[in-house]
């Protein structure tokens, strides 16, 4: 419970409301999408990394981006002054909170896959959180149709839950990450780890985990942040990571 004791007061700065991004499509954001996001999407706070977003895939298993709970850090490996090396360090525990601050939970970080950028967290049960219930997640087809509608739901800048809308674009030109996609749903820093969603036949489906944008560098030029072009890990990778984690549990 230490994260709650140290940082629970910070959560009081959040605005207890949901902001719906104006939609330029013919249809508004479906109420089912809003309801799923309010029940499943949470802000994520870690000691080292700061803020991000994530979501429940069932009542005990939480998913976020690996880079939200892990980072490259200099670690001392010996007694000599130069015995340091860069290692990927993953937090043991994070604090999550929902959109209206009615629920805040400590979660244990169980896995963090740098290649897929998917982290699996597990709920730690305490009497105080016994009433919390998430909606079950449904996974979308691994090959979304280009131009189809996609929704984003995250805690950008850790202010409030934003639900935005965009469209699938094309696969990025990364041959070693051929199951990632690009979408145009608006996003800001802090949305990393949040879900990309679609809505088909009355069912909200997870289609991927969003990053908070792509940063491009050219020589010594400053980075360029492109907020409407988002890299997304696909739903089948999320499902595989969750099932692998559960299979390892006894």
Secondary structure, DSSP 4 states (H G I P E B T S, - for coil): -HHHHHHGGGGGGS-SSEEEPP--SSSPPPHHHHHHHHHHEEEEEETTTEEEEEEESSSSEEEEEHHHHEEEEEEE-SSSTT-EEEEEEE-SEEEEE-TTSS-EEEEEEEEEETTTTEEEEEEPP-GGGTT--PPPP-BPPSSPPTT-EEEEEE-GGGTSEEEEEEEB----S-GGGTTEEEE-----TT-TTPEEEEEETTEEEEEEEE-S-EEE--TTSPPEEETT-EEEEEHHHHHHHHHHHHHH--
